[in-house]
Amino acid sequence: MVNVWLRWGLSIIVSGWLWSMGAAAHAATQQATDVLTLDQLETQIANPIQRDGKPTINLRQVTLDLSPENEEFRDRFYRRLQTVLQSGEKAVSLDLSHAVIQGEFDLQRLSLREPLYGEAFFPLLTESEQLQLKRDRKRLSQLSQLSRSLLLQPPPTALRIFLFRGGLNLSQTRFEGPVTGSGIFFLGAVDAQGSQFLQSVNFSESRFSQPTTVIASEFQQTVRFRNCIFFQRLRLRQSAFQGSLTFQGSEFYKTASFGQTHFTQETQYSRTTFHQNADFGQTHWQGTGSFLRSTFAGDLFLTEARFEAPMNFRQSRLSQSANLRGATIQNQLDFGDATFAPKTILNVAGLDFNADQAELLGSPGQIGRVLSVPSLEGNETLLRNLVRNFRKLEQVADANRLEYTTERLRLQFLQRQLTAVNLNTAPQARLMGLGFSASQAEAVDTQRQKTPFIQAADVLDLEGIDLATYVKVRDRIIAQPPLSWLARSQHLVQYGVLSLLLLTSQYGTSTGLTLGVGILAVSLSSLLFWAVDRYRRTAPTSIVPPW
């Protein structure tokens, strides 16, 4: 009897749990698929929420039908919402996160048209934004006058500037139609994390006054950010562009971050200006990419990037360093006619490059000077491939420069083997003299008795040794098996011979230095024989025949 009641009780509990889960799932589905009505829109407008201290129209988790079949709702939606967002003394933000938008989403119809004359909105802008707005007005006025003077047909859309005063939250939003946001001056932040764009996106000629964030978003069609200006930081990371992408002619005043982004089709960054750092770390380029005539005033990060198609940096200007550490080149990387500042270097340490499958192009006599690797360890194969690459391209000067770099790094490696402190043999007192604490030196001694260190960076695996300590001592330590006196003598001879070759001929890569040393050697030999001959005449020795 107890078992029967127990079974009945378990059945009721399971049935109730299944019913509650089904109801919750139904409610969630209904919430995600409810189509916004005008009455619901009026309710949200009348009751704005406060987010980050700013009034916000809350249109989260709704389906917004803006298709041509729903023309009456679409027109009233734009007209009513535009009046609320762009009127009043205080800017109102718009929250469309977790929404589904059907049909074309036109941000121009939610923006305020900026007149080509007057300064009514200048108090809302910073000084640099005011200057940019004046330049935009002047450009549009000149285009309009040019069209009239040449008796051209008027453009299909009027030349205008729009202002979007508040913030825009598009996180986790699904856009099933095109998105139009061209020619708009966004005065608030734009946030589109985890969004999905099924059709084309166009923000050409727009200006972004506050930080713009686009993280983990998906773009399935063409995306245009042509001639845009970002006054604050742009974070466009971990996103996927399945169609073509263009930032041609755009300008970034703060750091622009595109890390971990996947570019499937052609990507255009030509004539783009980066006033601070440009981060393309861990990006994946399946389509061609172009930075033609672009300007990099800060550092360019391409660490661990993967290039499966040709990349074009021709005629670009690099004022700081470019970091290609750990990148993979499977096609062509072209730095031809690029302009490098005197201190600019291209860090190619750990670069995955095969001279039989890929090409690294650059201006003869220039590209070899800017390529840089910090050490020979782990980069010797890369340097050989780079030398082969420039030999195939008949850029002898660049190949010679890299050979000289290789041997100079080899000399540094031999010097470290002879002078650096060996972690596997040095006493604890010597380790403490380098900068290790007593406990750290004891940890090193305990570990090497169990397993010898293979490389100096292995000390970071020990408890109590942090990165700051390692950075302080890394140039003075080495991890290798104990060297015998014979091995040390061989290293010393190699070091001396290599030093002499580098000093007198740059390892045979400098024709002028080799000829100069040769001429000097012949002159000294001639002087020596002349001196001997003059001395012999002052003290002649009779030559007596042997018979």
C-alpha positions as CSV (number, residue, x, y, z in Angstrom):
1,M,0.0,0.0,0.0
2,V,2.9,2.4,0.8
3,N,4.5,1.6,-2.5
4,V,1.3,2.5,-4.3
5,W,1.0,5.8,-2.6
6,L,4.7,6.5,-3.2
7,R,4.2,5.8,-6.9
8,W,1.2,8.0,-7.1
9,G,3.1,10.8,-5.3
10,L,6.0,10.5,-7.6
11,S,3.7,10.6,-10.6
12,I,2.0,13.8,-9.4
13,I,5.4,15.5,-8.7
14,V,6.8,14.5,-12.2
15,S,3.6,15.6,-13.9
16,G,3.6,18.9,-12.1
17,W,7.2,19.5,-13.0
18,L,6.6,18.6,-16.7
19,W,3.6,20.9,-16.8
20,S,5.5,23.8,-15.2
21,M,8.4,23.3,-17.6
22,G,6.0,23.2,-20.6
23,A,4.3,26.4,-19.4
24,A,7.6,28.2,-18.9
25,A,8.8,27.1,-22.3
26,H,5.5,28.2,-23.9
27,A,5.7,31.6,-22.1
28,A,9.3,32.1,-23.2
29,T,8.4,31.2,-26.8
30,Q,5.4,33.5,-26.7
31,Q,7.5,36.3,-25.2
32,A,10.1,35.9,-27.9
33,T,7.6,35.8,-30.7
34,D,5.0,38.4,-29.6
35,V,4.6,41.1,-32.3
36,L,4.8,44.6,-31.0
37,T,1.6,46.6,-31.3
38,L,1.1,50.3,-31.3
39,D,-0.7,50.1,-27.9
40,Q,2.3,48.3,-26.4
41,L,4.6,50.9,-28.0
42,E,2.7,53.7,-26.4
43,T,2.8,52.0,-23.0
44,Q,6.6,51.6,-23.2
45,I,7.0,55.2,-24.3
46,A,4.9,56.4,-21.4
47,N,6.9,54.4,-19.0
48,P,10.6,54.7,-19.8
49,I,13.0,52.8,-17.6
50,Q,16.2,54.2,-16.1
51,R,19.4,52.5,-17.3
52,D,22.8,53.9,-16.3
53,G,21.0,57.1,-15.1
54,K,19.5,57.7,-18.5
55,P,15.8,57.3,-19.6
56,T,15.4,54.4,-21.9
57,I,12.6,53.1,-24.1
58,N,12.4,49.4,-23.3
59,L,11.6,47.3,-26.4
60,R,13.4,44.2,-25.3
61,Q,12.3,40.7,-26.4
62,V,9.7,41.8,-28.9
63,T,9.2,41.0,-32.5
64,L,9.1,44.2,-34.6
65,D,7.3,43.8,-37.9
66,L,8.6,46.6,-40.2
67,S,8.0,44.7,-43.5
68,P,6.3,46.5,-46.5
69,E,3.1,44.5,-45.8
70,N,2.8,46.2,-42.4
71,E,3.3,49.7,-43.9
72,E,0.8,51.5,-41.6
73,F,2.4,50.2,-38.4
74,R,5.9,50.8,-39.8
75,D,5.2,54.5,-40.6
76,R,3.5,55.2,-37.3
77,F,6.3,53.4,-35.4
78,Y,9.1,55.5,-36.9
79,R,7.2,58.8,-36.6
80,R,6.1,58.2,-33.0
81,L,9.5,56.8,-31.8
82,Q,11.5,59.5,-33.6
83,T,9.5,62.2,-31.9
84,V,10.2,60.8,-28.4
85,L,13.9,60.0,-29.0
86,Q,15.0,63.2,-30.6
87,S,12.8,65.8,-28.8
88,G,13.1,67.2,-25.3
89,E,16.1,68.5,-23.4
90,K,17.4,65.1,-22.2
91,A,18.5,62.4,-24.6
92,V,16.5,59.2,-24.5
93,S,18.1,55.8,-25.3
94,L,16.6,52.9,-27.2
95,D,16.9,49.3,-26.0
96,L,16.1,46.7,-28.7
97,S,18.1,43.9,-27.1
98,H,16.9,40.3,-27.6
99,A,14.4,41.5,-30.2
100,V,13.5,40.2,-33.6
101,I,13.2,42.8,-36.3
102,Q,11.5,41.9,-39.6
103,G,11.9,44.0,-42.7
104,E,14.3,46.9,-43.2
105,F,15.4,48.7,-40.0
106,D,16.1,52.4,-41.0
107,L,17.9,54.3,-38.3
108,Q,17.7,57.5,-40.3
109,R,13.9,57.6,-39.7
110,L,14.6,57.4,-36.0
111,S,17.2,60.3,-36.2
112,L,16.9,64.0,-36.2
113,R,17.7,65.7,-39.5
114,E,20.5,68.2,-38.9
115,P,20.2,71.4,-40.9
116,L,23.2,72.4,-43.1
117,Y,23.3,75.8,-41.3
118,G,23.1,77.0,-37.7
119,E,24.6,75.8,-34.5
120,A,21.6,74.7,-32.5
121,F,23.1,71.3,-31.7
122,F,26.7,72.4,-31.1
123,P,26.4,72.3,-27.3
124,L,25.8,68.5,-27.6
125,L,29.1,68.0,-29.3
126,T,32.7,68.2,-28.3
127,E,35.1,70.5,-30.1
128,S,36.5,67.9,-32.4
129,E,32.9,66.7,-33.2
130,Q,31.9,70.3,-34.0
131,L,34.8,70.6,-36.4
132,Q,33.8,67.4,-38.1
133,L,30.2,68.4,-38.4
134,K,31.3,71.7,-40.0
135,R,33.4,69.7,-42.5
136,D,30.5,67.4,-43.3
137,R,28.2,70.4,-43.8
138,K,30.8,72.1,-46.1
139,R,31.2,68.9,-48.1
140,L,27.5,68.4,-48.6
141,S,27.0,72.1,-49.6
142,Q,29.8,71.8,-52.1
143,L,28.4,68.7,-53.6
144,S,25.0,70.3,-53.9
145,Q,26.4,73.4,-55.6
146,L,28.5,71.2,-57.9
147,S,25.4,69.3,-59.0
148,R,23.5,72.5,-59.7
149,S,26.4,74.1,-61.6
150,L,26.9,71.1,-63.8
151,L,23.1,70.8,-64.4
152,L,23.3,67.2,-63.2
153,Q,20.3,65.2,-62.2
154,P,19.5,65.5,-58.5
155,P,20.6,62.5,-56.5
156,P,17.9,59.9,-55.6
157,T,18.2,60.8,-51.9
158,A,18.7,64.3,-50.6
159,L,22.1,65.2,-49.1
160,R,21.6,65.4,-45.4
161,I,23.1,64.8,-42.0
162,F,21.2,63.1,-39.1
163,L,21.7,63.1,-35.4
164,F,20.9,60.2,-33.1
165,R,21.0,61.7,-29.6
166,G,20.7,58.7,-27.2
167,G,22.3,55.4,-26.8
168,L,21.4,52.3,-28.8
169,N,21.3,48.8,-27.4
170,L,21.1,46.0,-30.0
171,S,22.5,43.2,-27.9
172,Q,21.3,39.7,-28.9
173,T,19.0,41.3,-31.6
174,R,18.1,39.4,-34.7
175,F,17.8,41.6,-37.9
176,E,16.0,39.6,-40.6
177,G,16.1,42.6,-43.1
178,P,18.6,45.2,-44.1
179,V,19.9,47.7,-41.6
180,T,20.4,51.3,-42.7
181,G,22.4,53.7,-40.5
182,S,24.3,55.8,-43.1
183,G,25.0,59.5,-42.6
184,I,24.1,59.6,-38.9
185,F,26.0,61.3,-36.1
186,F,25.6,58.9,-33.1
187,L,25.9,61.0,-29.9
188,G,25.4,58.0,-27.6
189,A,27.0,54.6,-27.2
190,V,26.2,51.8,-29.7
191,D,26.1,48.3,-28.3
192,A,25.5,45.2,-30.4
193,Q,26.8,42.2,-28.5
194,G,25.8,38.8,-29.8
195,S,23.6,40.3,-32.6
196,Q,22.7,38.6,-35.8
197,F,22.4,40.4,-39.2
198,L,20.8,38.3,-41.9
199,Q,20.9,41.0,-44.6
200,S,23.1,43.9,-45.6
201,V,24.3,46.5,-43.1
202,N,25.2,50.0,-44.2
203,F,26.6,52.6,-41.8
204,S,28.6,54.6,-44.4
205,E,29.4,58.2,-43.7
206,S,28.4,57.9,-40.0
207,R,30.1,59.3,-37.0
208,F,30.3,57.6,-33.6
209,S,30.8,60.0,-30.7
210,Q,30.8,57.4,-27.9
211,P,32.4,53.9,-27.6
212,T,31.0,51.4,-30.1
213,T,30.9,47.7,-29.1
214,V,30.2,44.8,-31.5
215,I,31.2,41.5,-29.9
216,A,30.3,37.9,-30.9
217,S,28.0,39.1,-33.7
218,E,27.2,37.5,-37.0
219,F,27.0,39.3,-40.4
220,Q,25.7,37.1,-43.2
221,Q,25.7,39.7,-46.0
222,T,27.6,42.8,-47.1
223,V,28.6,45.2,-44.4
224,R,29.6,48.9,-45.2
225,F,31.4,51.3,-42.8
226,R,32.8,53.4,-45.6
227,N,34.2,56.9,-44.6
228,C,33.1,56.5,-41.0
229,I,34.7,58.3,-38.0
230,F,35.0,56.7,-34.6
231,F,35.9,59.4,-32.0
232,Q,36.0,56.8,-29.1
233,R,37.1,53.2,-28.9
234,L,35.7,50.6,-31.3
235,R,35.5,47.0,-30.1
236,L,34.5,44.7,-32.9
237,R,35.7,41.4,-31.6
238,Q,34.9,37.7,-31.9
239,S,32.5,38.4,-34.8
240,A,32.0,36.6,-38.1
241,F,31.6,38.4,-41.5
242,Q,30.3,36.0,-44.1
243,G,29.9,38.6,-46.8
244,S,32.2,41.4,-47.9
245,L,33.3,44.1,-45.4
246,T,34.5,47.6,-46.0
247,F,35.9,50.3,-43.7
248,Q,37.4,52.2,-46.7
249,G,38.3,55.8,-45.9
250,S,37.3,55.4,-42.2
251,E,39.2,57.1,-39.3
252,F,39.7,55.8,-35.8
253,Y,40.8,58.4,-33.1
254,K,41.1,55.8,-30.3
255,T,42.1,52.2,-30.2
256,A,40.3,50.0,-32.7
257,S,40.0,46.3,-31.7
258,F,39.1,43.6,-34.2
259,G,40.6,40.6,-32.4
260,Q,39.3,37.0,-33.0
261,T,37.2,38.1,-35.9
262,H,36.6,35.8,-38.9
263,F,36.6,37.4,-42.4
264,T,35.2,35.1,-45.0
265,Q,35.0,37.3,-48.1
266,E,36.9,40.4,-49.3
267,T,37.7,42.9,-46.6
268,Q,38.6,46.5,-47.4
269,Y,40.5,48.8,-45.0
270,S,42.2,50.9,-47.7
271,R,42.9,54.6,-47.0
272,T,42.0,54.0,-43.4
273,T,43.6,56.1,-40.6
274,F,44.3,54.6,-37.1
275,H,45.4,57.4,-34.8
276,Q,46.1,54.9,-32.0
277,N,46.7,51.1,-31.8
278,A,45.0,48.8,-34.3
279,D,44.4,45.3,-32.9
280,F,43.8,42.4,-35.4
281,G,45.1,39.7,-33.1
282,Q,43.9,36.1,-33.7
283,T,41.9,37.1,-36.7
284,H,41.1,34.7,-39.5
285,W,41.2,35.9,-43.1
286,Q,39.8,33.6,-45.7
287,G,39.1,36.3,-48.2
288,T,41.5,39.0,-49.5
289,G,42.3,41.9,-47.3
290,S,43.5,45.4,-48.3
291,F,45.1,48.1,-46.2
292,L,46.2,50.0,-49.3
293,R,47.5,53.6,-48.4
294,S,46.4,53.2,-44.8
295,T,48.0,55.1,-41.9
296,F,49.0,53.5,-38.6
297,A,50.0,56.1,-36.1
298,G,50.1,53.5,-33.2
299,D,51.1,49.9,-33.0
300,L,49.6,47.3,-35.4
301,F,48.9,43.9,-33.7
302,L,48.5,40.9,-36.0
303,T,49.5,38.3,-33.4
304,E,48.4,34.8,-34.1
305,A,46.5,36.0,-37.2
306,R,45.9,33.5,-40.0
307,F,46.1,34.7,-43.6
308,E,44.7,32.2,-46.2
309,A,44.3,34.8,-48.9
310,P,46.5,37.7,-50.2
311,M,46.9,40.6,-47.8
312,N,47.8,44.1,-49.2
313,F,49.7,46.7,-47.2
314,R,51.1,48.5,-50.2
315,Q,51.8,52.2,-49.8
316,S,50.7,52.1,-46.1
317,R,52.5,54.2,-43.5
318,L,53.6,52.6,-40.2
319,S,54.9,54.9,-37.5
320,Q,55.2,52.4,-34.7
321,S,55.8,48.6,-34.5
322,A,53.8,45.9,-36.3
323,N,53.5,42.6,-34.3
324,L,53.2,39.4,-36.4
325,R,54.2,37.1,-33.6
326,G,52.8,33.6,-34.1
327,A,50.9,34.5,-37.3
328,T,50.4,32.1,-40.2
329,I,50.9,33.2,-43.8
330,Q,49.6,30.8,-46.4
331,N,49.4,33.1,-49.4
332,Q,50.9,36.5,-50.0
333,L,51.7,39.4,-47.6
334,D,52.6,42.5,-49.4
335,F,54.4,45.5,-47.8
336,G,55.5,46.9,-51.2
337,D,56.2,50.7,-51.3
338,A,55.2,51.0,-47.6
339,T,56.7,53.8,-45.5
340,F,58.3,52.8,-42.3
341,A,59.4,55.3,-39.6
342,P,63.1,55.0,-38.5
343,K,62.2,53.0,-35.4
344,T,59.5,50.8,-36.9
345,I,60.0,47.1,-36.8
346,L,58.0,44.1,-38.0
347,N,58.2,41.5,-35.2
348,V,57.9,38.1,-36.9
349,A,58.9,35.9,-34.0
350,G,57.2,32.5,-34.3
351,L,55.8,33.3,-37.7
352,D,54.5,30.2,-39.6
353,F,55.9,30.8,-43.0
354,N,56.9,28.4,-45.8
355,A,58.7,29.9,-48.7
356,D,57.4,27.2,-51.0
357,Q,53.7,28.0,-50.3
358,A,53.7,31.7,-49.4
359,E,55.4,35.0,-50.2
360,L,56.5,38.0,-48.2
361,L,56.8,41.0,-50.4
362,G,58.4,44.4,-49.7
363,S,60.5,47.1,-51.3
364,P,64.0,45.9,-52.1
365,G,66.6,47.0,-49.5
366,Q,63.9,48.1,-47.0
367,I,61.8,45.1,-45.9
368,G,64.8,43.2,-44.7
369,R,65.8,46.1,-42.5
370,V,62.5,46.2,-40.6
371,L,62.0,42.5,-40.0
372,S,62.9,41.6,-36.5
373,V,63.1,38.5,-34.2
374,P,64.3,38.7,-30.5
375,S,66.2,35.5,-30.3
376,L,67.5,32.6,-32.4
377,E,65.7,29.9,-30.4
378,G,62.5,28.8,-32.1
379,N,63.1,31.2,-35.1
380,E,66.0,29.6,-37.0
381,T,63.8,27.7,-39.5
382,L,61.7,30.9,-40.0
383,L,64.8,32.9,-40.8
384,R,66.0,30.3,-43.3
385,N,62.6,30.4,-45.0
386,L,62.7,34.2,-45.2
387,V,66.1,34.1,-46.8
388,R,64.9,31.6,-49.4
389,N,61.8,33.9,-50.0
390,F,64.0,36.9,-50.8
391,R,66.4,34.8,-52.8
392,K,63.5,33.6,-55.0
393,L,62.4,37.2,-55.4
394,E,66.0,38.2,-56.3
395,Q,66.1,40.7,-53.4
396,V,69.7,40.0,-52.6
397,A,70.2,42.9,-50.1
398,D,67.2,41.7,-48.0
399,A,68.4,38.1,-48.0
400,N,71.9,39.2,-47.0
401,R,70.4,41.4,-44.2
402,L,68.5,38.4,-42.8
403,E,71.5,36.2,-43.0
404,Y,73.5,38.8,-41.0
405,T,70.6,39.0,-38.5
406,T,70.7,35.2,-38.1
407,E,74.4,35.1,-37.4
408,R,74.2,38.1,-35.0
409,L,71.5,36.3,-33.0
410,R,73.7,33.1,-33.1
411,L,76.5,35.2,-31.6
412,Q,74.2,36.4,-28.8
413,F,73.1,32.8,-28.2
414,L,76.8,31.7,-27.9
415,Q,77.5,34.6,-25.6
416,R,74.6,33.5,-23.3
417,Q,75.8,29.9,-23.3
418,L,79.2,31.2,-22.1
419,T,78.2,33.9,-19.6
420,A,74.6,33.3,-18.5
421,V,73.8,31.5,-15.2
422,N,72.7,27.9,-15.8
423,L,69.6,27.0,-13.8
424,N,70.5,23.4,-13.8
425,T,74.0,23.8,-12.2
426,A,74.2,27.2,-10.4
427,P,74.3,27.1,-6.6
428,Q,71.5,28.8,-4.6
429,A,73.7,31.7,-3.6
430,R,74.4,32.5,-7.3
431,L,70.6,32.4,-8.0
432,M,69.9,34.7,-5.1
433,G,72.6,37.1,-6.4
434,L,70.6,37.3,-9.7
435,G,67.4,38.4,-8.0
436,F,65.7,35.3,-6.8
437,S,64.6,35.2,-3.2
438,A,65.8,32.5,-0.8
439,S,62.5,30.5,-1.2
440,Q,62.6,30.9,-4.9
441,A,66.2,29.7,-5.2
442,E,65.3,26.7,-3.0
443,A,62.3,25.9,-5.3
444,V,64.6,26.0,-8.3
445,D,67.1,23.6,-6.6
446,T,64.3,21.2,-5.6
447,Q,62.8,21.1,-9.1
448,R,66.1,20.5,-10.9
449,Q,67.0,17.6,-8.7
450,K,63.7,16.0,-9.9
451,T,63.7,17.1,-13.5
452,P,66.3,19.4,-15.2
453,F,64.9,22.6,-16.7
454,I,64.6,22.5,-20.5
455,Q,64.2,26.2,-21.1
456,A,64.5,29.3,-18.8
457,A,60.7,30.0,-19.0
458,D,60.1,26.7,-17.1
459,V,60.7,28.5,-13.8
460,L,57.3,30.2,-14.2
461,D,55.8,26.8,-13.5
462,L,57.2,26.8,-10.0
463,E,55.2,28.0,-7.1
464,G,56.3,31.4,-5.8
465,I,58.0,32.6,-9.0
466,D,55.9,35.2,-10.7
467,L,56.2,36.9,-14.1
468,A,57.8,40.1,-12.6
469,T,60.7,38.0,-11.2
470,Y,61.2,36.1,-14.5
471,V,61.3,39.4,-16.5
472,K,63.9,40.7,-14.1
473,V,66.3,37.8,-14.6
474,R,65.4,36.3,-18.0
475,D,68.3,37.9,-19.8
476,R,70.9,36.5,-17.4
477,I,69.7,32.9,-17.1
478,I,69.7,29.8,-19.3
479,A,68.6,26.2,-19.0
480,Q,70.9,23.6,-20.6
481,P,72.9,20.5,-19.7
482,P,76.2,21.1,-17.9
483,L,79.0,22.0,-20.3
484,S,82.4,20.4,-20.1
485,W,85.6,22.4,-20.5
486,L,86.1,21.0,-24.0
487,A,82.6,22.1,-25.0
488,R,83.1,25.6,-23.5
489,S,86.4,25.9,-25.4
490,Q,84.6,25.0,-28.6
491,H,81.9,27.6,-28.0
492,L,84.6,30.1,-27.2
493,V,86.4,29.5,-30.5
494,Q,83.1,29.7,-32.4
495,Y,82.3,32.9,-30.7
496,G,85.7,34.4,-31.6
497,V,85.6,33.4,-35.2
498,L,82.0,34.5,-35.7
499,S,82.7,37.8,-34.0
500,L,85.6,38.4,-36.4
501,L,83.5,37.5,-39.4
502,L,80.7,39.9,-38.3
503,L,83.1,42.7,-37.5
504,T,85.1,42.5,-40.7
505,S,82.5,41.6,-43.3
506,Q,79.1,41.3,-41.6
507,Y,79.3,37.6,-42.3
508,G,80.1,38.2,-45.9
509,T,77.0,40.1,-46.6
510,S,78.6,43.6,-46.9
511,T,80.6,43.9,-50.1
512,G,81.9,47.4,-49.2
513,L,83.1,46.3,-45.8
514,T,84.8,43.2,-47.2
515,L,86.6,45.2,-49.9
516,G,87.6,47.8,-47.3
517,V,89.1,45.2,-45.0
518,G,90.8,43.6,-47.9
519,I,92.4,46.8,-49.1
520,L,93.5,47.6,-45.5
521,A,95.0,44.1,-45.1
522,V,96.9,44.4,-48.4
523,S,98.2,47.9,-47.4
524,L,99.3,46.6,-44.0
525,S,101.1,43.6,-45.6
526,S,102.8,45.9,-48.1
527,L,103.9,48.2,-45.3
528,L,105.2,45.2,-43.3
529,F,107.3,43.9,-46.2
530,W,108.6,47.3,-46.9
531,A,109.7,47.8,-43.3
532,V,111.4,44.4,-43.2
533,D,113.2,45.2,-46.5
534,R,114.4,48.5,-45.2
535,Y,115.7,47.0,-41.9
536,R,117.5,44.2,-43.9
537,R,119.5,46.8,-45.9
538,T,120.8,48.4,-42.7
539,A,122.2,45.1,-41.4
540,P,123.0,43.1,-44.5
541,T,124.0,39.4,-44.1
542,S,126.5,37.9,-46.5
543,I,125.3,35.1,-48.6
544,V,128.1,32.4,-48.6
545,P,128.0,29.7,-51.3
546,P,127.7,26.2,-49.8
547,W,130.9,25.1,-51.5
